[in-house]
Structures are given as structure tokens and as C-alpha cells.
Amino acid sequence: MNRKREIYRIMDVNLDRASEGLRVIEDAVRFGLNDYRLTQEVRQLRHFLIKVAEEIPHFRWRQRMSCREVEKDVGTGLGKEEKREGFENLVKANFRRVQEAERSLEEFVKLLSSELGQRFKKLRFQTYSLEKKVAMRLEKRYDFSLYVITDSSLVKDEDFEEKLKEVVSNGATAVQLREKTLSSSAFFKKALLVRKMIPEDLPFIVNDRVDIAVASGADGVHLGQDDLPISAARKVLGDHKIIGASTHSVEQAQQAEREGADYVAIGPVFSTATKPGVGPAKGIEIIAKTKEKVNIPVIAIGGINSNNVEKTLKAGADGVAVISAVFKEANAGLATRRLSKKIEAIKKEK
């Protein structure tokens, strides 16, 4: 008995399942995560699926349509519609759908071509790899709206713990430990202290030092233009850690995204004495220009305070990085709370 028609029906339905699932995933990483690199990978995988399907013998569009019999499909009424509990659950369910469809394609196409069976197998393993990348990216959906950077020049050692507690409890959404003058040993000890003090759901970033970020259990590292390249840092940290980059132009921000940064800090937006040598103020115009060109979060840095935070965020920044605006104030907690409330109000207006 010739089973080609049945085989074509099976391949037709599974090609639809796989391509539809990949489209859902593509929309999720494109619009939900704003991730350019992952969007490109999903799109390439979807196009590769179509390309391989076109190589199936005698399986062009006309043949597919001729064997499609939706009204005779005994499985159309089986099962209940699955609930989707949250964004992550939706993405996970569609990866499962794609992988199951690819497995069925791999097995049934072997009846026509063993070589194509291997092609579909390769495609299935590419999907497994892509799922891991997307899962890692989903874990890194952090709130960088109020990114507070510590600075020894503004906070005395004896006041550090108390100041940090005030900042964390009053609305900071991320904390970076920045130490330009401490020895490696002292920097490491301070990083361990910060790790103990900061809640697990609040990103803790170490400035410059990949080794100290790893050793202290920090959530990630922030790199300057003269620090270890992002690609090298990623090899050390792995996909699950956060890597941020200081940038001073749209081109540098684009390069950082291409190399795998999870966010960029752009600036100085306004003049600042905290980070000398970074050049003149860029103005809020650079924020909008950067947002047009990159798909990762853009954090504005440099001279930001309660007086200019509104126009900074309305220019398109996903968050603001502050040092002096918090630690130069007599009450760091109160300064943090005021900024946090302003940011929340601005976000509601958007």
C-alpha cells in the first residue's frame, strides 16, 4: 500500500506547527524582549525549516494543499486548549511544540530520504540550543530604572553598610559596586559584603572586574571601553550573567550589542565631576538616537538628578544611573526614595 499521501499529510501539519511556533517565539523575543540577536536567530531557524521542507521530494505547495484534509482530521476535536500562565510559560510551550513537530518531521521524512532526516535532526538540535539562549535571556529581564552606583570617594567605609541599606530599601532597582582605588583584596571583601546585603531579586553588578564578579557571586559585570572585551567576559561568565557596557556614542552602543552586552550605559548625558575624563556632556539627544539603533536596555548616566530625571526618561532611557544624586545627599535613603517615586510617576505617564 502506498503511504505517501499519509506521510505528506503528517509532514504538512508538522511543518505548520513548527513554523507557527517559531513565529510566536520570534514575536516574543522581538517585541517582548527587544532582543535583536535572538530575533535574527529565530528568524534564520524558521527560514531554514522552510528551505529544508522545500527539498522534500514532490512536496511543493500544490502537493501539500492536495493532501491537506482538515475536515477529515480525527484529531481536531481532541484535547483541551492549554492555558498560558505568563510570558515565560507561553515561550516554553511553543518551544515544546516546535521540537515535537521537528521530531515527527525527522522520523517520517526518513521514509522518503535518510539525508533529509539528518537535516531535520540538525534543525531540532539547533532549536534546543536556541531554547537555552532564550531561557537565559528571559532570566535577565531586570529593572534598571534606578541603577545606583556606589563610590568610595563619596561614602566613607564606616558609613557604607548603612548607606547601602538605605538605598536598597528605598527603591534602587540595581546596584553597581564601583571601586577604582581599592586593592583587589579589599575590593573582593567589599563585593562579598554587598552580595550578602542585596536581595537575590535585585541585580548586583561589579564594575570592571570580571574575576571579582565571579568570585563574589555577583549577578554580572559592567565594562568600560578599555576593560576586558565583552566577548571574552562572556566566555568567563557564561550566558546567565549580566554584562553591561559603558558607551559614549551610538556606534559604541551598537558594537556593545553586537558583542553580546545585555545593556548599555550611554553618557555622560549631563556634565559630571564623578567620572572625569569621559568627555563633554552629550545631551539627552543621544538617548533617543541610541534607542533607535539598539534593542537592549539603554541606561542614561552622567549628572542625572531629581531635576533632570524626567526629561532624561522621556527622551527614551530605560533607566538612569546615579552616584552623586544619592550619595552626595545628607540622607541617601530619602534621595533614593524621591528619585524612585519620580521614576514611577514618569513610567505611568508613558
N, C-alpha and C positions, 0 to 999 in steps of 0.2 A: 504493500500500500504506500502511495506517495504522500509523505507527510510535509512536503514543502510549504503548502498553504498554512498549515497549523504553525510551523516554525516561523513563517513570516508574520503571522498574527502575534505570536509571542514577542518577536523582536520589535514589532511596531509599537505595541503597548509599553514595552520596557524602554524603548527609546524616548517615548513621550514622557514617561515617569522620570527618567534620568534628566532629560533636558529641562523639564518643568521644575524639578527640584533644584537644579543648578541655577535656574533663573531666580528662584526665591532666595537662594543663598547669595547670589550676585547682588540682588536688591538690598539684602540685609547688610552686606559689608560696604556697599556703595553709599547707601543713604543712612543706614543706622550707625555704621562705624566710621564713615567718611575715609575709608582706607583705600588709597589709590592702588597700592601694590597688590593687595588681596583681590580687589575688584578685577585687576588685569589677569591675575592667576585663574580666578573662577571663569572669567570670560574665555580665556585660552583653553581651559579644560572643556567648556561647553562646545567651543568650535572644533576641538579635536574629536569629541564624541561624534559630532555631525560628519566630520571628514572620514572617520573610520567606518561609520554606518554607510556612507556612500560607496565603500569598497565591497560591501556585501554583494555577492553575485546576484544579478537580476532583481535588485531591490531598490529601484528608483522610486520616485514619488508615485508614479502611476500604479506600480505593483503594490506599494504599501496601501494605497487607497482601495485597491480592488479586493484586498484581503481583510480590510477593516470592517467588522460587523458588530458595531456597538450594541445594536438591539438584540443580538443573539448571545451576547456575553453573559454567561450564567453567574459571573462574579460581581456584576454591577450592583446587586442588591445586598451583597454580603457585608457584614461588619457595620460598626457604628462610626460616625465621624469623630475623629480624635480631637480632644481639647488641646489648645495651645496655652500653656501656662507660662507666659513670659517670653521675651525676645530670645533668650538663650535656648529655651525648650523648642521654639519654632525652628531655629537654625539646626539644632541637633537632630530633630525629627526629619528634616529634609535631607541632611547628610545620610541618615539611615536609609531613606527612600532611594536616594541616588545609588548607594552602594549595593542595595538589594537588587535594583534593576540592572546594574552593571554585571552582577554575578550571574543573573539569569541570561543576559545577553552573551556573556562569555561562554556559558555552558551550551546554549542552543546553537550559537554560531559555529561551534566546533563540528556540528553535523554537516556544515557546508564548507568550512575552511579552518584547519587547525592553526594556520598562521594568523587569521583574524581573531581566533580565540586568544592567542597570546597578546594581540594588540589590545583587546578588551581587558585582559588581565592587568596589563601595564596601566591602563586607564584607571582601573579600580584601585590599584596601589597609589596612584597619583592622588586619587580622591582621599584616601586615608591620610596621606601626608598633608593635603590641604586642610582637612578637618582639624588636624593638630594645630596648624598655624592659626586658623580662625578661632579655635578654642582658647589658645594663648592670648589672642588679641581681645577676646571677649572678657578675659580676666583682667585686662588692663584698661577697663573703661572707668578711669578715675576722674574725680572732680578736681580740676586745677584752678578753680575760680579765685581762690585766695591762697596763693602759694607764698608761704613765709620763709624767708632765708635768714638763718642765724649768722651773726658776725661777732667775733671776739672783740673787735675794736669798739663795739657798741654795748656789749654785755660782759660785765665782769664775771670771772669764774664763780665767785661766791653767790652771784645772783642768777646764774644760768638756769638751774633747775626750776627755780620759782618763776622766772620769766617764761620758760618753755611751757610750764604747766598753764600759765595764764593764756598764752597764745593758743594752745591746743584746746583748751576748754571754752574758748570764746569765738570759735568759728573758723580757724585755719583749716583749709581742706587738704593741704600738703605742706610738708616741712623739709627744707633742704639744710643740711649741715655744711656750712662753708667755712673752711679754716685755711687761710693762706700762710700763716706763720708758725703753726704748731708742728712739732716733730711728728713723725709717723706714729710713734708710740702713744703720744698724748692725743693725737687725732683719733686713733683707734679706740682708746679708752672712752673718749667723749662720744664716739659713734655707738659704742655698746650701751652707754648711758641713755642716749636718745632712743635707741631701739627698745629699751625696757620701758621708757616713758610714753612712747607713742602707741596709740591703739592700732591693732592689726589692720583695720579698715582705712587707716589714714596713711597715704604714701609717705615713706621716709626715703629721701634721696640724699646721697652723699655727693658732694661737689668734687670733681676732678679725679678722685682716687678710686679706680676700679677695684684694686686689691682690698681697700678698706670697706668698700661697699659689700664685697663678697664675704669678708671675714666677720663683719658685724651683723650680717643678716639683713641689710637694708633692702628696700624694695627696688632700688635702682641707683643709677649714677647720672650726674649732669656733667657734660663735657664741653670744654671751651674749644675754640678753633685751633689751639696749639696743644691740645691734650691727645691722648690715645685715639686713633681713628675709630669711628663708630663701628665699622665692620669688625675690627679687632676686639673691641669691647664686647660685641655681641657673641663672639666665639667664647669668651671667658664667662660671660653672664648667662648665656642661654637665651632662649626665646621668651621665657616667662618673666624676665626682669625688665624694668623700665629704663630706657635710655633717652635722656633729654640733651639738647644741644643749644649752646649759645650762638646766636646768629646776628649779623649786623646788616644784612641785605637780603633781598628776596632771593637772589641767586644762592646765597649760603643756606637759606632755609630749604630751597628745593633740593640742594645737594644733600643736606642732612636727611631729608625724607627718603631720597633715593638710596642712601646708605643704610636706612633702617631705623632712624630715630622714631620714638613714639610721640614726641612733642618737640617744639622749638620755642625758645625764648628769643624774642626779637627786640632789639633796642640798641642804645638807650633811646626810649621814646622822648623823655624829657632830660634836661641836664641833671647830672647826679655827681655827688662827691664820693659816694660809696665805692664806685668802681672806676677809678681813674684810668685813663689810657684807652678807653673804648671808643673814643671819637666823639664828635659833636652829636647833639640831640637829633634824632631822625624825624620827630613829629609823629602825630597819630596817623598820618597818611600812609606810613609804611605798614601799618597793621592791615588795612584794607587790601593793599597791594599783595601782601604776603598771603592773606586768606584766599585771594583769588587763585593763587598758584600752588598751594599745598592743601592736603586733605587731612593732615594730622593737627592736633590742637596747637594753637598759637597763643603763647603767653607773653604779654607785654611786660617789659622790665625797664627800669631806669627812671628815677624821680617820680614815681607814682605815689599819690597820697589821696586823702579823702576829698581834696579839692578838684582833682582831675580824673579820678577813677571812673566817673560817669561817662565822660566823653571818650575815655580810653576803651571802655567796654562797648559803647555804642558805635565805635569805629570798627568793631568786629572781633576784638580779642576774646578768646575763650576763657581767659583768666588774667590776673595780674600778679606779678612777683614783687614783693615788698620787703624792704630791710629797714631803712630809716623811718618809714611811716609808722612802724610798730615799735622798734627798739630805741628810737630817739625820744619817744614819748615817756613821760613820767610813769604812766600806767599802761604797760604793754597790753594787758588784757582788755582794758577799756578801748584802746586804739584798735585792737583787732576786732572787737565786737562792733564798733561803729562802722568799720570797713565792711564787715560781713553783712550787716544789715543793709548798707547801701547797695552792695552787690546783689543781695537777694531781691531788693526792690527793683533794681535795674533789669534783672533777669525776668521778673514777672511782667515788665513792660514790653519785652521783646516779643 
